[in-house]
Amino acid sequence: MIPFQKILAPTDFSEPSHRALEVAIELSRHFSSELILVHVVGSVPVIPTPASTTFNVPMYQQEILNDAKVSLHRLVEEKIPKPIRVRPMIIQGEAAHEIVGTAEKEKADIIVIATHGRTGLDRLMFGSVAEKVVRLSPCPVLTIPAHPDAK
């Protein structure tokens, strides 16, 4: 079996990503690997508004980042067993590209990512982060179905 030294596990804090994290933890435990836990925060789109509007986009983006840091810290504390070497990361940008870029930069041996089971128009309009990661990844990608009973 391929010895995985670095396992990248993206999370969006959803239940499917928690299931994928459980698999990443098992792999990390088996291979004594470093677990790189990544959450990608999308950029807040800037929409032209009337001059009288006082919405502070940079401050809002910072609040989103701060909330993500708290959520990621909580996830590490609640879900990752102590002997696992984990490195949590918050990254800004488009999810699939940032996940792939992080895998390249960190020289990850595998990405363990959840699928969310989008179908039809929803998938056509928004695409699938997992699907893009599989297409663009420099390393193997293990996809974990959104529903435990999915086959």
Residue pairs with C-beta under 8 A, 6 or more apart in sequence:
2 109
2 110
2 140
3 31
3 109
4 27
4 28
4 31
4 33
4 109
4 110
5 31
5 33
5 34
5 109
6 33
6 34
6 36
6 106
6 107
6 108
6 109
7 24
7 27
7 28
7 31
7 33
7 34
7 35
7 36
7 108
7 109
7 110
7 111
7 112
8 36
8 38
8 99
8 102
8 103
8 106
8 108
8 110
8 111
8 112
9 20
9 21
9 24
9 35
9 36
9 37
9 38
9 111
9 112
9 113
10 17
10 20
10 38
10 39
10 40
10 95
10 99
10 111
10 113
10 129
10 133
11 17
11 18
11 20
11 21
11 37
11 38
11 39
11 72
11 75
12 39
12 40
12 95
13 39
13 71
13 75
14 114
14 116
16 114
16 115
16 116
16 117
16 144
16 145
16 146
16 147
17 113
17 114
18 79
19 114
19 144
19 148
20 112
20 113
20 114
20 144
21 37
21 75
21 79
21 112
22 79
23 112
23 142
23 144
24 35
24 112
25 35
25 79
25 80
25 81
25 84
27 33
27 110
27 112
28 34
28 35
28 84
28 85
29 81
29 83
29 84
33 85
33 109
34 85
34 86
34 87
35 80
35 84
35 85
35 86
35 87
36 86
36 87
36 89
36 102
36 106
36 108
37 72
37 75
37 76
37 80
37 86
37 87
37 88
37 89
38 88
38 89
38 90
38 91
38 98
38 99
38 102
39 68
39 71
39 72
39 88
39 89
39 90
39 91
40 90
40 91
40 92
40 93
40 94
40 95
40 98
40 99
41 61
41 64
41 65
41 68
41 90
41 91
41 92
42 92
42 93
42 94
42 95
43 61
43 92
43 93
44 57
44 60
44 61
44 64
46 57
49 55
61 92
65 90
65 92
68 90
69 90
72 88
72 90
73 88
75 88
76 86
76 88
80 86
89 102
91 98
91 102
92 98
95 129
96 127
96 129
96 132
96 133
96 136
97 132
97 136
99 111
99 113
99 129
99 133
100 132
100 133
100 136
100 137
100 138
102 108
103 111
103 137
103 138
103 139
104 138
108 139
109 139
109 140
110 139
110 140
110 141
110 142
111 133
111 137
111 139
111 140
111 141
111 142
112 141
112 142
112 144
113 129
113 130
113 133
113 141
113 142
113 143
113 144
114 130
114 143
114 144
114 145
114 146
115 128
115 130
115 131
115 143
115 144
115 145
115 146
116 128
116 129
116 130
116 146
117 145
117 146
117 147
117 150
118 126
118 128
130 141
130 143
133 141
134 141
134 143
145 151
